[in-house]
Structures are given as C-alpha cells and as structure tokens.
Amino acid sequence: MNQISQLTHREGGRAEMLAFAALFATIFSVFFIVAVVAQLMMLNWRSWFPGAEDSKSLTGGVRAAVYTLMSQIN
C-alpha cells in the first residue's frame, strides 16, 4: 500500500512540474515577443516588467520578469 501512495505522489509531482514548465514557456514567449518589439521601437520595456529593471540582457530581463510573475502566481 505504501508503494502505491509513493507512486501516486511521484506522478503528481511530474504533472505539476510539466504544468509549471508549460506555463513558464508560455509566459516567457509572450514577454519575449513584447520585449523584442519594444526594443526594436527603442522603448524602455524593462520598466514594464517587474524584476527586469536591473538586467543587462534581453533574455535575462525577460527571465527575471517571468520568475517574478511565477512567484506571485504560486
């Protein structure tokens, strides 16, 4: 019986991990597109996303913004 509950717990953790990865990828893609368009238009996009203010690179800023948003969701 103990083995069954451990197996169910592992499968639930895997599903949760996949859901987190899918949500992260979706939000990252949207933020990245917005940041690229804003960068091409020479706008200060870093002030739009929380956590991206001090970043030096485009991908680093987007990643920081996504992690900040994900921490607010959980």
PyMOL commands that set and color helices and strands:
alter all, ss='L'
color gray80, all
select helices_A, chain A and resi 2-40+45-47+58-73
alter helices_A, ss='H'
color red, helices_A
deselect
rebuild
show_as cartoon
